[in-house]
Amino acid sequence: ALDAALAAQPASAALRLMKADFLQQDGDIAGALALYDALYTQDSDSVVLANNLASILATYHGDDAASLDRAYAISRRLRGVEIPAVQDTYGWIEFLRGNAEESLPYLEAAAKGLPDDPFVQVHLGLAYAKLAQVSAARKQLTRALEMAGSSPLPQFQQAREALAALPGAGQ
């Protein structure tokens, strides 16, 4: 139905945004990124588009310096937005840039606002771990992994490794 609607209205930003969301959910990250990028180029004032583009860049290309720099450039204007998903994006980008302390208030607010999102909970747990807040990190990472179950996604594997590396793990 969405493809038929897009065939009839190929310039519809709303339909293209829905398509990008579906592509991302289906694991077609390159396709989603291309659509978000095109939409953001047309409307760089949109908080939703800025958040989605910065988030996908940080989540799937955060180990690439150029992509992370671009994600940061896009997300800087999101800094004061008090929407949990946006706070998570901004905080996670700051964390990936090595600014765990700067990321913490954003990630805490995001985790509070999105208590059932395991990705958001992992981000906060990793920030606590990086800042050597062992008890908080253990609690947060354990909670996130309970929500994630046996998911093999790399974010949860990273959380498992961080939890195992905490002082006192396995005692």
Biotite code that builds the C-alpha atoms (Angstrom):
import biotite.structure as struc

atoms = struc.array([
    struc.Atom([0.000, 0.000, 0.000], chain_id="A", res_id=1, res_name="ALA", atom_name="CA", element="C"),
    struc.Atom([2.846, 2.367, 0.874], chain_id="A", res_id=2, res_name="LEU", atom_name="CA", element="C"),
    struc.Atom([4.644, 1.653, -2.398], chain_id="A", res_id=3, res_name="ASP", atom_name="CA", element="C"),
    struc.Atom([1.419, 2.279, -4.324], chain_id="A", res_id=4, res_name="ALA", atom_name="CA", element="C"),
    struc.Atom([0.912, 5.568, -2.494], chain_id="A", res_id=5, res_name="ALA", atom_name="CA", element="C"),
    struc.Atom([4.515, 6.565, -3.242], chain_id="A", res_id=6, res_name="LEU", atom_name="CA", element="C"),
    struc.Atom([4.026, 5.709, -6.924], chain_id="A", res_id=7, res_name="ALA", atom_name="CA", element="C"),
    struc.Atom([1.040, 8.040, -6.980], chain_id="A", res_id=8, res_name="ALA", atom_name="CA", element="C"),
    struc.Atom([2.719, 10.752, -4.872], chain_id="A", res_id=9, res_name="GLN", atom_name="CA", element="C"),
    struc.Atom([6.504, 10.309, -5.169], chain_id="A", res_id=10, res_name="PRO", atom_name="CA", element="C"),
    struc.Atom([7.274, 13.772, -3.760], chain_id="A", res_id=11, res_name="ALA", atom_name="CA", element="C"),
    struc.Atom([5.294, 13.249, -0.548], chain_id="A", res_id=12, res_name="SER", atom_name="CA", element="C"),
    struc.Atom([7.669, 13.843, 2.353], chain_id="A", res_id=13, res_name="ALA", atom_name="CA", element="C"),
    struc.Atom([5.317, 12.095, 4.782], chain_id="A", res_id=14, res_name="ALA", atom_name="CA", element="C"),
    struc.Atom([5.164, 8.949, 2.653], chain_id="A", res_id=15, res_name="LEU", atom_name="CA", element="C"),
    struc.Atom([8.939, 8.962, 2.100], chain_id="A", res_id=16, res_name="ARG", atom_name="CA", element="C"),
    struc.Atom([9.479, 9.331, 5.867], chain_id="A", res_id=17, res_name="LEU", atom_name="CA", element="C"),
    struc.Atom([7.207, 6.337, 6.472], chain_id="A", res_id=18, res_name="MET", atom_name="CA", element="C"),
    struc.Atom([9.148, 4.383, 3.834], chain_id="A", res_id=19, res_name="LYS", atom_name="CA", element="C"),
    struc.Atom([12.461, 5.262, 5.508], chain_id="A", res_id=20, res_name="ALA", atom_name="CA", element="C"),
    struc.Atom([11.107, 4.099, 8.871], chain_id="A", res_id=21, res_name="ASP", atom_name="CA", element="C"),
    struc.Atom([9.949, 0.798, 7.357], chain_id="A", res_id=22, res_name="PHE", atom_name="CA", element="C"),
    struc.Atom([13.278, 0.286, 5.594], chain_id="A", res_id=23, res_name="LEU", atom_name="CA", element="C"),
    struc.Atom([15.147, 0.841, 8.856], chain_id="A", res_id=24, res_name="GLN", atom_name="CA", element="C"),
    struc.Atom([12.875, -1.579, 10.723], chain_id="A", res_id=25, res_name="GLN", atom_name="CA", element="C"),
    struc.Atom([13.439, -4.167, 7.971], chain_id="A", res_id=26, res_name="ASP", atom_name="CA", element="C"),
    struc.Atom([17.213, -3.796, 8.259], chain_id="A", res_id=27, res_name="GLY", atom_name="CA", element="C"),
    struc.Atom([17.738, -1.928, 4.981], chain_id="A", res_id=28, res_name="ASP", atom_name="CA", element="C"),
    struc.Atom([19.946, 0.664, 6.650], chain_id="A", res_id=29, res_name="ILE", atom_name="CA", element="C"),
    struc.Atom([21.472, 1.928, 3.407], chain_id="A", res_id=30, res_name="ALA", atom_name="CA", element="C"),
    struc.Atom([18.030, 2.492, 1.900], chain_id="A", res_id=31, res_name="GLY", atom_name="CA", element="C"),
    struc.Atom([16.750, 4.218, 5.016], chain_id="A", res_id=32, res_name="ALA", atom_name="CA", element="C"),
    struc.Atom([19.857, 6.381, 5.236], chain_id="A", res_id=33, res_name="LEU", atom_name="CA", element="C"),
    struc.Atom([19.479, 7.453, 1.599], chain_id="A", res_id=34, res_name="ALA", atom_name="CA", element="C"),
    struc.Atom([15.850, 8.454, 2.157], chain_id="A", res_id=35, res_name="LEU", atom_name="CA", element="C"),
    struc.Atom([16.531, 10.289, 5.435], chain_id="A", res_id=36, res_name="TYR", atom_name="CA", element="C"),
    struc.Atom([19.440, 12.087, 3.784], chain_id="A", res_id=37, res_name="ASP", atom_name="CA", element="C"),
    struc.Atom([17.318, 13.182, 0.816], chain_id="A", res_id=38, res_name="ALA", atom_name="CA", element="C"),
    struc.Atom([14.483, 14.300, 3.096], chain_id="A", res_id=39, res_name="LEU", atom_name="CA", element="C"),
    struc.Atom([16.866, 16.214, 5.374], chain_id="A", res_id=40, res_name="TYR", atom_name="CA", element="C"),
    struc.Atom([18.411, 17.935, 2.352], chain_id="A", res_id=41, res_name="THR", atom_name="CA", element="C"),
    struc.Atom([14.928, 19.179, 1.438], chain_id="A", res_id=42, res_name="GLN", atom_name="CA", element="C"),
    struc.Atom([13.933, 20.173, 4.984], chain_id="A", res_id=43, res_name="ASP", atom_name="CA", element="C"),
    struc.Atom([16.852, 20.693, 7.336], chain_id="A", res_id=44, res_name="SER", atom_name="CA", element="C"),
    struc.Atom([14.601, 22.540, 9.792], chain_id="A", res_id=45, res_name="ASP", atom_name="CA", element="C"),
    struc.Atom([12.713, 19.364, 10.715], chain_id="A", res_id=46, res_name="SER", atom_name="CA", element="C"),
    struc.Atom([13.621, 18.073, 14.178], chain_id="A", res_id=47, res_name="VAL", atom_name="CA", element="C"),
    struc.Atom([12.303, 14.618, 13.256], chain_id="A", res_id=48, res_name="VAL", atom_name="CA", element="C"),
    struc.Atom([14.448, 14.381, 10.138], chain_id="A", res_id=49, res_name="LEU", atom_name="CA", element="C"),
    struc.Atom([17.517, 15.762, 11.903], chain_id="A", res_id=50, res_name="ALA", atom_name="CA", element="C"),
    struc.Atom([17.058, 13.279, 14.737], chain_id="A", res_id=51, res_name="ASN", atom_name="CA", element="C"),
    struc.Atom([16.462, 10.287, 12.467], chain_id="A", res_id=52, res_name="ASN", atom_name="CA", element="C"),
    struc.Atom([19.384, 11.058, 10.182], chain_id="A", res_id=53, res_name="LEU", atom_name="CA", element="C"),
    struc.Atom([21.794, 11.763, 13.055], chain_id="A", res_id=54, res_name="ALA", atom_name="CA", element="C"),
    struc.Atom([20.601, 8.659, 14.886], chain_id="A", res_id=55, res_name="SER", atom_name="CA", element="C"),
    struc.Atom([21.072, 6.313, 11.938], chain_id="A", res_id=56, res_name="ILE", atom_name="CA", element="C"),
    struc.Atom([24.514, 7.778, 11.227], chain_id="A", res_id=57, res_name="LEU", atom_name="CA", element="C"),
    struc.Atom([25.601, 7.338, 14.857], chain_id="A", res_id=58, res_name="ALA", atom_name="CA", element="C"),
    struc.Atom([24.009, 3.929, 15.336], chain_id="A", res_id=59, res_name="THR", atom_name="CA", element="C"),
    struc.Atom([25.177, 2.254, 12.153], chain_id="A", res_id=60, res_name="TYR", atom_name="CA", element="C"),
    struc.Atom([28.240, 4.311, 11.196], chain_id="A", res_id=61, res_name="HIS", atom_name="CA", element="C"),
    struc.Atom([29.390, 5.655, 14.575], chain_id="A", res_id=62, res_name="GLY", atom_name="CA", element="C"),
    struc.Atom([32.791, 4.001, 14.237], chain_id="A", res_id=63, res_name="ASP", atom_name="CA", element="C"),
    struc.Atom([33.438, 6.033, 11.082], chain_id="A", res_id=64, res_name="ASP", atom_name="CA", element="C"),
    struc.Atom([34.858, 9.457, 12.000], chain_id="A", res_id=65, res_name="ALA", atom_name="CA", element="C"),
    struc.Atom([33.322, 11.291, 9.027], chain_id="A", res_id=66, res_name="ALA", atom_name="CA", element="C"),
    struc.Atom([29.843, 9.862, 9.708], chain_id="A", res_id=67, res_name="SER", atom_name="CA", element="C"),
    struc.Atom([30.125, 10.643, 13.401], chain_id="A", res_id=68, res_name="LEU", atom_name="CA", element="C"),
    struc.Atom([31.230, 14.200, 12.627], chain_id="A", res_id=69, res_name="ASP", atom_name="CA", element="C"),
    struc.Atom([28.244, 14.601, 10.331], chain_id="A", res_id=70, res_name="ARG", atom_name="CA", element="C"),
    struc.Atom([25.898, 13.139, 12.947], chain_id="A", res_id=71, res_name="ALA", atom_name="CA", element="C"),
    struc.Atom([27.268, 15.623, 15.466], chain_id="A", res_id=72, res_name="TYR", atom_name="CA", element="C"),
    struc.Atom([26.921, 18.557, 13.064], chain_id="A", res_id=73, res_name="ALA", atom_name="CA", element="C"),
    struc.Atom([23.282, 17.615, 12.470], chain_id="A", res_id=74, res_name="ILE", atom_name="CA", element="C"),
    struc.Atom([22.517, 16.914, 16.131], chain_id="A", res_id=75, res_name="SER", atom_name="CA", element="C"),
    struc.Atom([24.031, 20.064, 17.675], chain_id="A", res_id=76, res_name="ARG", atom_name="CA", element="C"),
    struc.Atom([20.795, 21.921, 17.135], chain_id="A", res_id=77, res_name="ARG", atom_name="CA", element="C"),
    struc.Atom([18.920, 19.153, 18.965], chain_id="A", res_id=78, res_name="LEU", atom_name="CA", element="C"),
    struc.Atom([20.811, 19.844, 22.184], chain_id="A", res_id=79, res_name="ARG", atom_name="CA", element="C"),
    struc.Atom([18.012, 21.546, 24.089], chain_id="A", res_id=80, res_name="GLY", atom_name="CA", element="C"),
    struc.Atom([15.068, 19.592, 22.684], chain_id="A", res_id=81, res_name="VAL", atom_name="CA", element="C"),
    struc.Atom([13.240, 17.816, 25.495], chain_id="A", res_id=82, res_name="GLU", atom_name="CA", element="C"),
    struc.Atom([11.951, 14.824, 23.554], chain_id="A", res_id=83, res_name="ILE", atom_name="CA", element="C"),
    struc.Atom([13.344, 11.525, 24.894], chain_id="A", res_id=84, res_name="PRO", atom_name="CA", element="C"),
    struc.Atom([14.260, 10.062, 21.491], chain_id="A", res_id=85, res_name="ALA", atom_name="CA", element="C"),
    struc.Atom([16.064, 13.279, 20.571], chain_id="A", res_id=86, res_name="VAL", atom_name="CA", element="C"),
    struc.Atom([17.825, 13.393, 23.954], chain_id="A", res_id=87, res_name="GLN", atom_name="CA", element="C"),
    struc.Atom([19.014, 9.839, 23.364], chain_id="A", res_id=88, res_name="ASP", atom_name="CA", element="C"),
    struc.Atom([20.351, 10.691, 19.917], chain_id="A", res_id=89, res_name="THR", atom_name="CA", element="C"),
    struc.Atom([22.220, 13.759, 21.132], chain_id="A", res_id=90, res_name="TYR", atom_name="CA", element="C"),
    struc.Atom([23.526, 12.027, 24.252], chain_id="A", res_id=91, res_name="GLY", atom_name="CA", element="C"),
    struc.Atom([24.637, 8.938, 22.336], chain_id="A", res_id=92, res_name="TRP", atom_name="CA", element="C"),
    struc.Atom([26.512, 11.038, 19.790], chain_id="A", res_id=93, res_name="ILE", atom_name="CA", element="C"),
    struc.Atom([28.276, 12.897, 22.595], chain_id="A", res_id=94, res_name="GLU", atom_name="CA", element="C"),
    struc.Atom([29.158, 9.542, 24.163], chain_id="A", res_id=95, res_name="PHE", atom_name="CA", element="C"),
    struc.Atom([30.566, 8.218, 20.880], chain_id="A", res_id=96, res_name="LEU", atom_name="CA", element="C"),
    struc.Atom([32.623, 11.394, 20.555], chain_id="A", res_id=97, res_name="ARG", atom_name="CA", element="C"),
    struc.Atom([34.260, 10.591, 23.904], chain_id="A", res_id=98, res_name="GLY", atom_name="CA", element="C"),
    struc.Atom([32.192, 12.996, 25.987], chain_id="A", res_id=99, res_name="ASN", atom_name="CA", element="C"),
    struc.Atom([30.571, 10.568, 28.432], chain_id="A", res_id=100, res_name="ALA", atom_name="CA", element="C"),
    struc.Atom([30.112, 13.186, 31.123], chain_id="A", res_id=101, res_name="GLU", atom_name="CA", element="C"),
    struc.Atom([28.393, 15.577, 28.695], chain_id="A", res_id=102, res_name="GLU", atom_name="CA", element="C"),
    struc.Atom([26.193, 12.725, 27.451], chain_id="A", res_id=103, res_name="SER", atom_name="CA", element="C"),
    struc.Atom([24.956, 11.644, 30.869], chain_id="A", res_id=104, res_name="LEU", atom_name="CA", element="C"),
    struc.Atom([22.130, 14.149, 31.548], chain_id="A", res_id=105, res_name="PRO", atom_name="CA", element="C"),
    struc.Atom([20.715, 13.597, 28.057], chain_id="A", res_id=106, res_name="TYR", atom_name="CA", element="C"),
    struc.Atom([20.888, 9.815, 28.322], chain_id="A", res_id=107, res_name="LEU", atom_name="CA", element="C"),
    struc.Atom([19.369, 9.850, 31.815], chain_id="A", res_id=108, res_name="GLU", atom_name="CA", element="C"),
    struc.Atom([16.457, 11.982, 30.602], chain_id="A", res_id=109, res_name="ALA", atom_name="CA", element="C"),
    struc.Atom([15.987, 9.748, 27.570], chain_id="A", res_id=110, res_name="ALA", atom_name="CA", element="C"),
    struc.Atom([16.024, 6.574, 29.680], chain_id="A", res_id=111, res_name="ALA", atom_name="CA", element="C"),
    struc.Atom([13.462, 8.064, 32.035], chain_id="A", res_id=112, res_name="LYS", atom_name="CA", element="C"),
    struc.Atom([11.238, 9.106, 29.130], chain_id="A", res_id=113, res_name="GLY", atom_name="CA", element="C"),
    struc.Atom([11.608, 5.828, 27.230], chain_id="A", res_id=114, res_name="LEU", atom_name="CA", element="C"),
    struc.Atom([11.747, 3.244, 30.037], chain_id="A", res_id=115, res_name="PRO", atom_name="CA", element="C"),
    struc.Atom([10.810, 0.325, 27.765], chain_id="A", res_id=116, res_name="ASP", atom_name="CA", element="C"),
    struc.Atom([13.376, 0.972, 25.023], chain_id="A", res_id=117, res_name="ASP", atom_name="CA", element="C"),
    struc.Atom([16.325, -1.377, 25.518], chain_id="A", res_id=118, res_name="PRO", atom_name="CA", element="C"),
    struc.Atom([18.584, 0.601, 23.160], chain_id="A", res_id=119, res_name="PHE", atom_name="CA", element="C"),
    struc.Atom([18.120, 3.771, 25.188], chain_id="A", res_id=120, res_name="VAL", atom_name="CA", element="C"),
    struc.Atom([18.750, 1.828, 28.398], chain_id="A", res_id=121, res_name="GLN", atom_name="CA", element="C"),
    struc.Atom([21.965, 0.340, 26.938], chain_id="A", res_id=122, res_name="VAL", atom_name="CA", element="C"),
    struc.Atom([23.220, 3.794, 25.991], chain_id="A", res_id=123, res_name="HIS", atom_name="CA", element="C"),
    struc.Atom([22.779, 5.002, 29.556], chain_id="A", res_id=124, res_name="LEU", atom_name="CA", element="C"),
    struc.Atom([24.367, 1.852, 31.000], chain_id="A", res_id=125, res_name="GLY", atom_name="CA", element="C"),
    struc.Atom([27.419, 2.240, 28.770], chain_id="A", res_id=126, res_name="LEU", atom_name="CA", element="C"),
    struc.Atom([27.795, 5.868, 29.826], chain_id="A", res_id=127, res_name="ALA", atom_name="CA", element="C"),
    struc.Atom([27.662, 4.843, 33.487], chain_id="A", res_id=128, res_name="TYR", atom_name="CA", element="C"),
    struc.Atom([30.275, 2.168, 32.805], chain_id="A", res_id=129, res_name="ALA", atom_name="CA", element="C"),
    struc.Atom([32.550, 4.642, 31.019], chain_id="A", res_id=130, res_name="LYS", atom_name="CA", element="C"),
    struc.Atom([32.249, 7.025, 33.963], chain_id="A", res_id=131, res_name="LEU", atom_name="CA", element="C"),
    struc.Atom([33.082, 4.202, 36.425], chain_id="A", res_id=132, res_name="ALA", atom_name="CA", element="C"),
    struc.Atom([29.675, 4.424, 38.081], chain_id="A", res_id=133, res_name="GLN", atom_name="CA", element="C"),
    struc.Atom([29.814, 0.679, 38.599], chain_id="A", res_id=134, res_name="VAL", atom_name="CA", element="C"),
    struc.Atom([26.639, 0.098, 40.587], chain_id="A", res_id=135, res_name="SER", atom_name="CA", element="C"),
    struc.Atom([24.512, 2.232, 38.267], chain_id="A", res_id=136, res_name="ALA", atom_name="CA", element="C"),
    struc.Atom([26.123, 0.657, 35.193], chain_id="A", res_id=137, res_name="ALA", atom_name="CA", element="C"),
    struc.Atom([25.487, -2.862, 36.460], chain_id="A", res_id=138, res_name="ARG", atom_name="CA", element="C"),
    struc.Atom([21.858, -2.090, 37.255], chain_id="A", res_id=139, res_name="LYS", atom_name="CA", element="C"),
    struc.Atom([21.219, -0.302, 33.953], chain_id="A", res_id=140, res_name="GLN", atom_name="CA", element="C"),
    struc.Atom([22.970, -2.818, 31.716], chain_id="A", res_id=141, res_name="LEU", atom_name="CA", element="C"),
    struc.Atom([21.285, -5.747, 33.460], chain_id="A", res_id=142, res_name="THR", atom_name="CA", element="C"),
    struc.Atom([17.898, -4.110, 32.990], chain_id="A", res_id=143, res_name="ARG", atom_name="CA", element="C"),
    struc.Atom([18.573, -3.385, 29.314], chain_id="A", res_id=144, res_name="ALA", atom_name="CA", element="C"),
    struc.Atom([19.728, -6.934, 28.643], chain_id="A", res_id=145, res_name="LEU", atom_name="CA", element="C"),
    struc.Atom([16.679, -8.366, 30.371], chain_id="A", res_id=146, res_name="GLU", atom_name="CA", element="C"),
    struc.Atom([14.536, -6.321, 27.986], chain_id="A", res_id=147, res_name="MET", atom_name="CA", element="C"),
    struc.Atom([16.627, -7.367, 24.981], chain_id="A", res_id=148, res_name="ALA", atom_name="CA", element="C"),
    struc.Atom([16.452, -11.067, 25.805], chain_id="A", res_id=149, res_name="GLY", atom_name="CA", element="C"),
    struc.Atom([18.692, -13.128, 23.562], chain_id="A", res_id=150, res_name="SER", atom_name="CA", element="C"),
    struc.Atom([18.898, -10.520, 20.820], chain_id="A", res_id=151, res_name="SER", atom_name="CA", element="C"),
    struc.Atom([22.142, -10.910, 18.870], chain_id="A", res_id=152, res_name="PRO", atom_name="CA", element="C"),
    struc.Atom([22.261, -7.242, 17.841], chain_id="A", res_id=153, res_name="LEU", atom_name="CA", element="C"),
    struc.Atom([25.714, -5.666, 18.300], chain_id="A", res_id=154, res_name="PRO", atom_name="CA", element="C"),
    struc.Atom([24.445, -3.056, 20.760], chain_id="A", res_id=155, res_name="GLN", atom_name="CA", element="C"),
    struc.Atom([23.394, -5.794, 23.158], chain_id="A", res_id=156, res_name="PHE", atom_name="CA", element="C"),
    struc.Atom([26.623, -7.722, 22.669], chain_id="A", res_id=157, res_name="GLN", atom_name="CA", element="C"),
    struc.Atom([28.486, -4.534, 23.557], chain_id="A", res_id=158, res_name="GLN", atom_name="CA", element="C"),
    struc.Atom([26.324, -4.236, 26.679], chain_id="A", res_id=159, res_name="ALA", atom_name="CA", element="C"),
    struc.Atom([27.064, -7.859, 27.643], chain_id="A", res_id=160, res_name="ARG", atom_name="CA", element="C"),
    struc.Atom([30.797, -7.223, 27.265], chain_id="A", res_id=161, res_name="GLU", atom_name="CA", element="C"),
    struc.Atom([30.639, -3.988, 29.267], chain_id="A", res_id=162, res_name="ALA", atom_name="CA", element="C"),
    struc.Atom([28.689, -5.721, 32.038], chain_id="A", res_id=163, res_name="LEU", atom_name="CA", element="C"),
    struc.Atom([31.206, -8.570, 32.180], chain_id="A", res_id=164, res_name="ALA", atom_name="CA", element="C"),
    struc.Atom([34.077, -6.083, 32.330], chain_id="A", res_id=165, res_name="ALA", atom_name="CA", element="C"),
    struc.Atom([32.733, -4.169, 35.330], chain_id="A", res_id=166, res_name="LEU", atom_name="CA", element="C"),
    struc.Atom([34.751, -4.533, 38.528], chain_id="A", res_id=167, res_name="PRO", atom_name="CA", element="C"),
    struc.Atom([33.314, -7.290, 40.664], chain_id="A", res_id=168, res_name="GLY", atom_name="CA", element="C"),
    struc.Atom([31.631, -9.037, 37.716], chain_id="A", res_id=169, res_name="ALA", atom_name="CA", element="C"),
    struc.Atom([31.249, -12.736, 38.229], chain_id="A", res_id=170, res_name="GLY", atom_name="CA", element="C"),
    struc.Atom([31.825, -12.590, 41.956], chain_id="A", res_id=171, res_name="GLN", atom_name="CA", element="C"),
])
